[in-house]
Amino acid sequence: MKPVFLVPAWCLLLIGSATAAVEVEVYPESKEDALPLFRSWAAEHDRRYKSQEELETRFTAFLNNLKYINSLNLQHRGETVFAVNQFADMSPEEFRQKVLMPSRKSPLHPPSRYMTVPTVVDPLPDSFDWTDKHMVTAVKDQGTVGTCWAFSTIGNIEGQWAMQGKPLTNLSVEQVVDCDGTKDPAEMRADCGVFGGWPYLAYQYVKQAGGIESWTDYWYCSGIGGGKGTCFPCPAKGYNATLCGPKVPYCLKNESCAAKLDPSKFVSGLKVTDWKAISENETEIAQALISTGPLSVALDATMLQFYRRGVFAPILGCSKTALDHAVLIVGFGVEKGLFEKKPYWKVKNSWGPKWGQDGYFLIKRGTGECGINTQVTTAVLAKS
């Protein structure tokens, strides 16, 4: 590896890959050199710690993460790049507990639930992207709670609404988080508010509720990503402690579904009538994406904590069966290198626009990477 240039406490290295040489930041690994970086990072992310003990704990996690990121970048040789971001003072274990959902196998759906996917383009184009066609709203930030499932659900419904020629509308994620206590006893699955859930169940909630409010009318506040401050909603009616775990220890009734939901503010004409699953065949998923719109998916996101750019394909592997994060596939493409082509999915995340590639990530397509193909679903809306 050849140094490109040095900066006060760290450097950029030129790493050769099968695609091209890329510059990858190398972070300091000593306490003395890492401390200025930690201070500037804390100021950038507005981190304020309650005690000296907490500050020291967070700095230790930060230093360990610098070493971890450096090791990931060496392993991936520039094909995937990892970098410091808003999660840098969280250990990987804390990240899993606070941001990801409990890791669970994909539920099984009956054959009748699966969509018959038309072949709309043969062969598939090299690339396709719904963000270029104004079918995808801006990237949001779920904060440090496990509400990704609701963001994935709402992202899909937003796309389905826009596919009908309606104005692209930010819909209420918080309504789903606060109000959805839907259960699937046969599969031992449930929607659990800030503790996780499943898009296929959330579609059923929106159908049963009769509609969904806009983001403006029922704004997101469950995590620190809430633009107007964090709220403390009580669990939804029907919350199942057996399937979800203990309820939150503290909540406010005036910040909960019963106090905030206003059906008179449901987006006029938007009705969920059903939902469909798509097979694990990634060619069919691509065809469904083109014909149907952005699709809700789930995956093992354990190693996405510090993703920055490139096609995500963990060298040490990831689970294809233990899913802990829900996101939205919005497109696909092919990264063309000197010696190989890398097909990928383009995926919208819910960790804010500063994470990854402006809030998106690319993940290897065609091999079921991290289980991305095992829980692909879409809502079906009434024709309006």
Secondary structure in CASP SS format (residue, H / E / C, confidence):
PFRMAT SS
TARGET T0000
AUTHOR 0000-0000-0000
METHOD secondary structure of the structure
MODEL  1
M C 1.00
K E 1.00
P E 1.00
V E 1.00
F E 1.00
L E 1.00
V C 1.00
P C 1.00
A C 1.00
W C 1.00
C E 1.00
L E 1.00
L E 1.00
L E 1.00
I E 1.00
G E 1.00
S C 1.00
A C 1.00
T C 1.00
A C 1.00
A E 1.00
V E 1.00
E E 1.00
V E 1.00
E E 1.00
V E 1.00
Y C 1.00
P C 1.00
E C 1.00
S C 1.00
K H 1.00
E H 1.00
D H 1.00
A H 1.00
L H 1.00
P H 1.00
L H 1.00
F H 1.00
R H 1.00
S H 1.00
W H 1.00
A H 1.00
A H 1.00
E H 1.00
H C 1.00
D C 1.00
R C 1.00
R C 1.00
Y C 1.00
K C 1.00
S C 1.00
Q H 1.00
E H 1.00
E H 1.00
L H 1.00
E H 1.00
T H 1.00
R H 1.00
F H 1.00
T H 1.00
A H 1.00
F H 1.00
L H 1.00
N H 1.00
N H 1.00
L H 1.00
K H 1.00
Y H 1.00
I H 1.00
N H 1.00
S H 1.00
L H 1.00
N H 1.00
L H 1.00
Q H 1.00
H H 1.00
R C 1.00
G C 1.00
E C 1.00
T E 1.00
V E 1.00
F E 1.00
A C 1.00
V C 1.00
N C 1.00
Q C 1.00
F C 1.00
A C 1.00
D C 1.00
M C 1.00
S C 1.00
P H 1.00
E H 1.00
E H 1.00
F H 1.00
R H 1.00
Q H 1.00
K H 1.00
V C 1.00
L C 1.00
M C 1.00
P C 1.00
S C 1.00
R E 1.00
K E 1.00
S C 1.00
P C 1.00
L C 1.00
H C 1.00
P C 1.00
P H 1.00
S H 1.00
R H 1.00
Y E 1.00
M C 1.00
T C 1.00
V C 1.00
P C 1.00
T C 1.00
V C 1.00
V C 1.00
D C 1.00
P C 1.00
L C 1.00
P C 1.00
D C 1.00
S C 1.00
F E 1.00
D E 1.00
W H 1.00
T H 1.00
D H 1.00
K H 1.00
H C 1.00
M C 1.00
V C 1.00
T C 1.00
A C 1.00
V C 1.00
K C 1.00
D E 1.00
Q C 1.00
G C 1.00
T C 1.00
V C 1.00
G E 1.00
T C 1.00
C H 1.00
W H 1.00
A H 1.00
F H 1.00
S H 1.00
T H 1.00
I H 1.00
G H 1.00
N H 1.00
I H 1.00
E H 1.00
G H 1.00
Q H 1.00
W H 1.00
A H 1.00
M H 1.00
Q C 1.00
G C 1.00
K C 1.00
P C 1.00
L C 1.00
T C 1.00
N C 1.00
L E 1.00
S C 1.00
V H 1.00
E H 1.00
Q H 1.00
V H 1.00
V H 1.00
D H 1.00
C H 1.00
D C 1.00
G C 1.00
T C 1.00
K E 1.00
D E 1.00
P C 1.00
A C 1.00
E C 1.00
M C 1.00
R E 1.00
A E 1.00
D C 1.00
C C 1.00
G C 1.00
V C 1.00
F E 1.00
G C 1.00
G C 1.00
W C 1.00
P H 1.00
Y H 1.00
L H 1.00
A H 1.00
Y H 1.00
Q H 1.00
Y H 1.00
V H 1.00
K H 1.00
Q H 1.00
A H 1.00
G C 1.00
G C 1.00
I C 1.00
E C 1.00
S E 1.00
W C 1.00
T C 1.00
D C 1.00
Y C 1.00
W C 1.00
Y C 1.00
C C 1.00
S C 1.00
G C 1.00
I C 1.00
G C 1.00
G C 1.00
G C 1.00
K C 1.00
G C 1.00
T C 1.00
C C 1.00
F C 1.00
P E 1.00
C C 1.00
P C 1.00
A C 1.00
K C 1.00
G C 1.00
Y C 1.00
N C 1.00
A H 1.00
T H 1.00
L H 1.00
C H 1.00
G C 1.00
P C 1.00
K C 1.00
V C 1.00
P C 1.00
Y C 1.00
C C 1.00
L E 1.00
K H 1.00
N H 1.00
E H 1.00
S C 1.00
C H 1.00
A H 1.00
A H 1.00
K H 1.00
L C 1.00
D C 1.00
P H 1.00
S H 1.00
K H 1.00
F C 1.00
V C 1.00
S C 1.00
G C 1.00
L C 1.00
K C 1.00
V E 1.00
T E 1.00
D E 1.00
W E 1.00
K E 1.00
A E 1.00
I E 1.00
S C 1.00
E C 1.00
N C 1.00
E H 1.00
T H 1.00
E H 1.00
I H 1.00
A H 1.00
Q H 1.00
A H 1.00
L H 1.00
I H 1.00
S H 1.00
T H 1.00
G C 1.00
P C 1.00
L E 1.00
S E 1.00
V E 1.00
A E 1.00
L E 1.00
D C 1.00
A C 1.00
T H 1.00
M H 1.00
L H 1.00
Q C 1.00
F C 1.00
Y E 1.00
R E 1.00
R E 1.00
G E 1.00
V E 1.00
F E 1.00
A C 1.00
P C 1.00
I C 1.00
L C 1.00
G C 1.00
C C 1.00
S C 1.00
K C 1.00
T C 1.00
A E 1.00
L E 1.00
D C 1.00
H E 1.00
A E 1.00
V E 1.00
L E 1.00
I E 1.00
V E 1.00
G E 1.00
F E 1.00
G E 1.00
V E 1.00
E E 1.00
K E 1.00
G C 1.00
L C 1.00
F C 1.00
E C 1.00
K E 1.00
K E 1.00
P E 1.00
Y E 1.00
W E 1.00
K E 1.00
V E 1.00
K E 1.00
N C 1.00
S C 1.00
W E 1.00
G C 1.00
P C 1.00
K C 1.00
W C 1.00
G C 1.00
Q E 1.00
D C 1.00
G C 1.00
Y E 1.00
F E 1.00
L E 1.00
I E 1.00
K E 1.00
R C 1.00
G C 1.00
T C 1.00
G C 1.00
E H 1.00
C H 1.00
G H 1.00
I C 1.00
N C 1.00
T C 1.00
Q C 1.00
V E 1.00
T E 1.00
T E 1.00
A E 1.00
V E 1.00
L E 1.00
A C 1.00
K C 1.00
S C 1.00
END
